[in-house]
Amino acid sequence: MNPAAVFHKPLSGLYVVLNIRELCDQVLALSEYKAELYAYLRSRMNTIAPNLTALVGELVGARLIAHGGSLLNLAKQPGSTIQILGAEKVCLLLMNGSGTLF
């Protein structure tokens, strides 16, 4: 048995409840922040790349732009290269043995 566990005092009920409440508040704050970030991303993508956003959505479009380096670099790449950008993650998962195709 772990020596630290032998001398561990049990936590009071109030202390546990306060910690759980604090964690719940942090989860709610992070959820609100995520919603704000997504709204910002949606507005920026609709302004900067409306056609790309209509084709693949805000999140995938932003990831493609980031992976391509810029919107201009992405526009200069042939479709086959863009297809490879999307399949790269799946290929890495399959090569590592941690993913499956189906």
N, C-alpha and C positions, 0 to 999 in steps of 0.2 A: 504494500500500500504506500502511496505517496506520503512522505512525512508532512508536507504542507497541508494535505487534506485532513490529517488527523487533528490538527490544532485549529482548523478553520471554524470560525464562529458562524452560526446560522444567521442569515440576514433577516432583519425585521421585515414584517409585512409592508409597512409604510415605505421603507427604503426601496423595496422591490417595485411597488406600485409607482413610486415617483420615477424610478429609472425606466419603467415600461412606458409611462406617459411621456417622458422626454424623448424616448426613441420614436414613439408614435408621432410626436410633433415634428421630429426631424424627417420622418418619412413623408408626412404631409407637405412640409416645406419643399422637399426635393421633388415631389410630384407636381406641385405648383410651378416650380422652376422649370421642370421638363416641359410642361404645357406652354410656358412663356417662350422657351427656346424653340419649340416646334412652331408656334405662331410666327415668331421672327423668321425662321427658316422658310416657312410657307410664303410670307410676304416678300422676302428677298428673292427667292427662286422664281416667283411669279413676275417680278420686276426684271430680273437679270436674264433669265432663260425660260420664257413662257412656253416655247415649243417643246423643249426638253422636259419641262415639268408636266406638260400635257401627255407626253409619251410615256414617261417612266415614273412620274411622281416626284414629290419634293425631296424625299430622303435619298432615293436611289440617284436622282439627278445630282444632288449635292455630293454624293460619294463619287460619282463618275467624274465630276469636275475636279474634286480633290485628287483623285487618283491620276487623272490626266495632267494635272499641274495647273491648268487654267481653262476657261471656257474656250479661248482661242486655240489652245493646243488640242483640246478635245475635238473641236470642229475640224481641225486639219487631219485628224486620224481617220483612216478608212474604217468601215463598219466591222471588218474582221478583227481589227485590233480592239475595238470597243467590246466585241463579243468575248474576246480573250480576257479583258479586264474583269468582266462579270464572272467568268468561269474560273478565274485564278484561285479564289478562295476554296471552291469546291475541289479543285484538283489538289490543293495542298492538304485538305482534310483527308481525301482518299489516299494520298501518298503516305500520310502519317498513320493511316489505319484507324483513325478516330471517327471517320465518317462512312456513311453508306450511300449508295446511289438511290436505293429505294427503301 
